[in-house]
Amino acid sequence: MKEILEELRISSREAISQADGIDALEALRVRYLGKKGELTAILKQMGRLSAEERPIIGQLANQIRAELEAELDARRDQLREQALEAKLQEETLDVTMPGAPVMLGRRHPLSRTLDEIKEIFIGMGFSIVEGPEIELSSYNFDKLNTQEGHPARDRQDTFYFNDDDTLLLRTQTSPVQIHTMETTPLPIRVISPGRVYRKDEVDATHSPMFHQVEGLVVDRGITMGDLKGTLNTVLRQLYGPGTVTRFRPHHFPFTEPSCEVDIQCFECGGKGCRVCKGEGWIEVLGAGMVHPRVLEGCGIDTQVYSGFAFGMGLERLAMRRFGISDLRLVFENDVRFLEQF
């Protein structure tokens, strides 16, 4: 039996040293030391030995068991180290390689223009207010002195939500004037930037969705001269002291008198081109003195107070500011275009 134990010692050590994985090593442990293992089977035959041989063989068997357990633990640690090393090699990161470029965004030209406009008006004592884009027709038209039958209320020009034409996407930021005058104590000096919607065909200067910056001033003694001075100041701060403006008589239901303000075409310098449609000028806003009916509808005494209002086309201001010749470029999100700013 001693010879059998010695053979088991030699063969088991060799098998353990050649084990190529944790699972294979566990199989060897069961094979040699398990309840039905080879060493256990040998020990079950000790009853055949004499009383003198049993202590000697028992001691040898315990020694071999301890050796096998130590060999198994050592090989297990070795295999784990090898697996860890292989994983580290597989996942090696070369810190000398250049990193992936980080693409940094840029402020959109509309956002830049709007921020400049806000800074200018805030510096002039104006506050910024906002209003809903989904509006009641009473605020978008009726309270702005735009009565039934006006072309602006036609379904060909306006996006309505219901059959009775009482709910719509606002066609202008002017309804914010009404909300402001109904809720804000006098005097009032505000601007209201936001999106507006009209059924315009897309071309170099038009879009069915665009942005306006509405302005409103209501106080004692406000005149048309205050309106012109304010707008000229704003446009010259945006485009420089050499900016050429033109005020033309016009008609808006909610202002009286009314005007449109143009800036000289930046593409042709006033000679006429496709951007200005051969006119040499680009319309950027409409303005005028707030109609007495609008003031009175908001509970303002027109014998004491007067005011002016204006609505700027943000896209057209941005086009003039950055020399953009086609409005469609502003909305197409072409990175090649946006990277220029």
C-alpha positions in Angstrom: 0.0 0.0 0.0 2.9 2.3 0.6 4.0 1.9 -3.0 0.5 2.7 -4.2 0.5 5.9 -2.1 3.9 7.0 -3.5 2.6 6.4 -7.0 -0.5 8.5 -6.2 1.8 11.3 -4.8 3.9 11.4 -8.0 1.0 11.1 -10.5 -1.2 13.7 -8.7 1.6 16.3 -8.6 2.2 15.9 -12.3 -1.5 16.2 -13.1 -1.9 19.3 -10.8 1.1 21.1 -12.4 -0.4 20.5 -15.9 -3.9 21.7 -15.1 -4.7 24.6 -17.5 -7.7 26.1 -15.7 -9.6 26.5 -12.5 -12.3 24.0 -13.7 -9.7 21.4 -14.5 -8.0 21.9 -11.2 -11.3 21.5 -9.3 -11.8 18.2 -11.2 -8.4 17.0 -10.0 -9.3 17.9 -6.4 -12.4 15.8 -6.6 -10.5 13.0 -8.3 -7.9 12.7 -5.6 -9.4 14.1 -2.4 -13.2 13.7 -2.9 -15.4 11.3 -1.0 -15.0 8.9 -3.8 -11.5 10.0 -4.7 -8.4 7.8 -5.2 -6.8 8.7 -1.8 -10.1 7.9 0.0 -10.3 4.6 -1.8 -6.8 3.6 -0.7 -7.5 4.5 2.9 -10.6 2.3 2.9 -8.3 -0.6 2.5 -6.3 0.0 5.7 -8.4 -2.6 7.5 -6.4 -5.3 5.8 -3.2 -4.0 7.4 -1.6 -5.2 10.5 -1.7 -3.2 13.7 2.0 -2.2 13.2 1.5 -1.0 9.6 -1.7 1.1 10.2 0.0 4.1 11.9 2.8 4.2 9.4 0.4 4.1 6.4 -2.1 6.5 8.1 0.7 9.1 8.7 1.9 8.8 5.1 -1.7 9.2 3.8 -2.2 12.4 5.9 1.1 13.8 4.6 0.1 13.1 1.0 -3.3 14.7 1.6 -1.7 17.8 3.0 0.8 18.0 0.1 -2.0 17.6 -2.4 -4.0 20.4 -0.8 -1.0 22.7 -0.8 -0.3 21.8 -4.4 -3.9 22.6 -5.4 -3.9 25.9 -3.6 -0.6 27.0 -5.1 -1.7 26.0 -8.7 -5.0 27.8 -8.2 -3.2 31.0 -7.2 -0.9 30.6 -10.2 -3.8 30.1 -12.6 -5.6 33.2 -11.3 -2.5 35.3 -11.7 -2.1 34.1 -15.3 -5.8 34.9 -16.0 -5.4 38.3 -14.6 -2.2 39.0 -16.5 -3.9 37.8 -19.7 -6.9 40.1 -19.1 -4.6 43.1 -18.4 -2.7 42.4 -21.6 -6.0 42.2 -23.5 -7.3 45.4 -22.1 -4.1 47.4 -22.3 -4.6 51.1 -22.9 -1.9 52.9 -24.8 -1.8 56.2 -23.1 0.5 57.6 -25.7 -2.1 57.3 -28.4 -4.0 60.5 -29.3 -7.4 60.7 -27.7 -10.7 60.9 -29.6 -11.4 64.5 -30.6 -14.2 66.2 -28.5 -16.5 68.2 -30.8 -17.4 71.4 -29.1 -20.7 73.1 -30.1 -21.1 76.7 -31.0 -23.8 79.2 -30.4 -26.3 79.5 -33.2 -26.3 82.8 -35.1 -29.9 83.3 -34.0 -29.0 82.8 -30.4 -26.1 85.2 -30.6 -28.3 87.9 -32.3 -31.1 87.4 -29.7 -28.6 87.7 -26.8 -27.2 90.9 -28.3 -30.7 92.3 -28.7 -31.6 91.4 -25.1 -28.4 93.1 -23.8 -29.2 96.3 -25.8 -32.8 96.6 -24.5 -31.9 95.6 -20.9 -29.3 98.4 -21.0 -32.1 100.8 -22.1 -34.3 99.8 -19.1 -36.5 97.2 -20.7 -37.6 93.9 -19.1 -38.0 90.6 -20.9 -41.4 88.8 -20.8 -42.8 85.7 -22.6 -46.2 84.5 -23.7 -47.8 81.3 -25.0 -47.2 80.1 -28.6 -50.6 78.4 -28.7 -52.9 81.4 -28.4 -56.6 82.4 -28.3 -57.7 84.2 -31.4 -59.2 86.9 -29.1 -55.6 87.8 -28.0 -54.0 87.2 -31.3 -56.6 89.3 -33.3 -59.6 90.8 -31.5 -57.8 92.6 -28.6 -55.3 93.8 -31.2 -58.0 95.6 -33.2 -57.9 93.0 -35.9 -61.6 92.3 -36.6 -63.3 89.5 -38.4 -62.7 89.5 -42.2 -59.1 90.7 -41.9 -56.8 88.8 -44.3 -54.5 87.8 -41.5 -57.3 85.7 -40.0 -57.8 83.7 -43.1 -57.1 80.0 -42.9 -54.7 80.3 -45.8 -52.4 82.5 -43.6 -52.9 81.0 -40.1 -52.6 77.6 -38.4 -55.8 77.0 -36.5 -56.4 74.0 -34.2 -60.2 73.9 -34.2 -63.1 74.5 -36.6 -64.4 77.7 -35.0 -61.0 79.3 -35.4 -60.7 80.2 -31.7 -57.3 78.4 -31.0 -54.2 78.9 -33.1 -50.5 79.0 -33.3 -49.7 82.7 -32.8 -48.9 84.6 -35.9 -47.0 87.3 -34.1 -45.7 88.0 -30.6 -48.1 91.0 -30.3 -50.5 89.1 -28.1 -47.9 89.4 -25.4 -48.6 93.1 -25.4 -52.2 92.4 -24.3 -51.1 89.9 -21.6 -48.6 92.5 -20.3 -50.9 95.5 -20.3 -53.6 93.4 -18.5 -51.3 92.3 -15.7 -48.4 94.8 -15.4 -48.6 98.2 -13.6 -47.7 101.2 -15.7 -45.3 102.4 -16.9 -44.3 99.4 -19.2 -41.1 98.8 -21.0 -40.8 95.2 -22.2 -39.6 93.1 -25.1 -40.9 89.6 -25.8 -38.9 87.3 -28.0 -40.4 84.0 -29.3 -41.5 81.8 -32.2 -44.4 82.7 -34.5 -46.1 80.7 -37.2 -47.6 81.7 -40.6 -48.4 79.8 -43.8 -45.5 81.3 -45.8 -43.8 79.5 -48.6 -40.1 78.8 -47.9 -37.7 81.0 -49.8 -34.5 83.1 -49.2 -36.3 85.4 -46.8 -39.5 83.5 -45.6 -40.3 80.5 -43.5 -43.5 79.1 -41.9 -41.8 79.3 -38.5 -39.7 82.2 -37.6 -38.8 84.4 -34.6 -39.9 87.8 -33.6 -38.9 90.2 -30.8 -41.9 92.2 -29.8 -41.4 95.5 -27.9 -43.9 97.6 -26.0 -43.6 101.0 -24.2 -46.5 102.6 -22.4 -46.0 105.8 -20.4 -47.0 109.4 -20.2 -46.0 111.5 -23.2 -44.7 108.8 -25.5 -44.3 110.0 -29.1 -43.3 108.8 -32.5 -40.0 110.4 -32.0 -39.3 108.1 -29.0 -40.1 105.1 -31.3 -37.7 106.2 -34.0 -35.0 107.1 -31.6 -35.3 103.7 -29.8 -35.2 101.7 -33.0 -32.4 103.6 -34.6 -30.3 103.2 -31.5 -30.9 99.4 -31.4 -30.2 98.9 -35.1 -27.0 101.0 -35.0 -25.8 99.1 -31.9 -26.4 95.9 -33.7 -24.8 96.8 -37.1 -22.6 99.8 -36.4 -23.0 103.6 -36.6 -23.1 103.5 -40.4 -26.3 101.4 -40.6 -28.8 103.0 -43.0 -32.5 102.7 -42.0 -35.7 103.7 -43.7 -39.1 104.4 -42.1 -42.1 103.9 -44.4 -45.7 104.7 -43.7 -47.8 101.5 -43.3 -50.9 100.2 -41.7 -51.3 97.8 -38.8 -54.6 97.4 -37.0 -53.1 97.6 -33.6 -51.0 100.8 -34.1 -51.8 104.3 -35.4 -49.8 105.8 -37.0 -47.8 102.8 -38.2 -44.6 102.3 -40.1 -42.3 99.7 -41.5 -38.6 99.9 -40.9 -36.1 98.7 -43.5 -32.3 98.4 -43.5 -30.2 98.7 -46.6 -29.5 95.3 -48.2 -26.2 93.9 -46.9 -25.8 91.8 -50.0 -25.9 94.5 -52.7 -25.5 97.7 -50.7 -28.9 99.1 -52.0 -28.4 98.2 -55.7 -30.9 95.4 -55.8 -30.4 91.6 -55.7 -32.2 88.3 -55.1 -32.0 88.7 -51.3 -33.8 92.1 -51.3 -35.8 91.1 -54.4 -34.3 94.0 -56.4 -35.4 96.7 -54.0 -32.1 97.4 -52.3 -33.8 97.3 -48.8 -34.8 94.5 -46.4 -37.8 94.9 -44.2 -36.8 94.0 -40.6 -39.7 95.2 -38.5 -43.1 96.9 -38.2 -43.9 99.5 -35.6 -46.1 102.3 -34.6 -48.0 104.1 -31.8 -50.2 101.7 -29.9 -53.8 102.2 -31.2 -56.1 103.9 -28.6 -58.6 101.0 -28.9 -55.9 98.5 -27.9 -55.0 100.6 -24.8 -58.6 101.2 -23.8 -59.3 97.5 -24.2 -56.7 96.8 -21.5 -58.1 99.5 -19.2 -55.5 102.2 -19.9 -56.6 105.8 -19.9 -55.6 107.2 -23.4 -56.0 110.8 -22.1 -53.0 110.2 -19.8 -50.9 107.4 -21.4 -49.7 106.6 -24.9 -47.2 104.1 -26.2 -45.4 102.5 -29.0 -44.9 98.9 -30.1 -42.7 97.1 -32.6 -42.0 93.6 -33.9 -38.6 92.6 -35.2 -37.9 89.7 -37.4 -35.0 87.9 -35.6 -33.9 85.9 -38.7 -33.6 89.0 -40.9 -31.7 90.8 -38.2 -29.3 87.8 -37.9 -28.9 87.7 -41.7 -27.9 91.3 -41.7 -25.7 90.9 -38.7 -23.7 87.9 -40.0 -24.0 88.4 -43.8 -26.2 85.4 -44.4 -27.8 85.5 -47.8 -30.4 82.7 -47.5 -32.8 82.2 -44.6 -33.0 78.5 -45.2 -29.4 78.1 -44.1 -30.4 79.2 -40.6 -32.8 76.2 -40.1 -31.0 73.4 -42.1 -28.5 72.6 -39.2 -25.7 72.1 -41.7 -22.5 71.8 -39.6 -20.5 73.3 -42.4 -22.6 76.4 -42.2 -22.8 76.6 -38.4 -19.0 76.2 -37.9 -18.5 79.6 -39.5 -20.0 81.3 -36.4 
